[in-house]
Amino acid sequence: MKLRETGFTLLEMLVSIAVGALLLASLGQILVTVQDGWARSNEIDGRIADRQMLLSVLSRAIASALPASDLQPAEAFHGTPAGFEFVSLPPQAASGIGPVRVRVIVDPEGGGTQRLALHIEPRAGSRAVQARAPLNARWVLAQGLRSVHITYLAQATNQAHAQWEDPRALPGLVEIVGEYDDHRAPLLFAARPRVDVPGDCAIDWTSLACRAS
């Protein structure tokens, strides 16, 4: 009894060691879980930041979209439920490669989902094409989408359309709503073209004004 009061029995020591080892193992698992959580959080934050950056690029391109003219009929804004394309002169392109052609396309992924892709390439006849150094680029704006709805708002009538086929005018607003297959928050995007020139003018690509005939 005296030995019991002044120390631990062998059984108690073994139990203490086992409990300590279990606590260490649990702590190690907690640390691994926390690290995995941080890694996933950083990855998700990075993807969100990348998507926001690409949407910002698209927004600036739409804001600088150029209307077609009688001398440039191929430059018209063309929009359908499956995507749209237009010619743009964003600020960074004005002093670089010149006008660019922008396309946004809804592509099937398989398994019933879709992706939203952004294509930017030099416009035919631009300085980049003439220099034989085309700068084609393609990015995925969003993937894993259950549905994508694109609408084009007419500025004059304030009516929404599923297609845009007016060769002499730009839509007043372009809206994209994408529903994800995993029911996360939807993709919401809207941008407004801001270049305002008559549809029958010949555009001066430097000043974005009508060129004297």
Summary of the structure (lengths in Angstrom):
residues: 213
radius of gyration: 28.8
end to end distance: 114.2
largest distance: 114.2
contacts: 567
relative contact order: 0.13
helix: 33%
strand: 32%
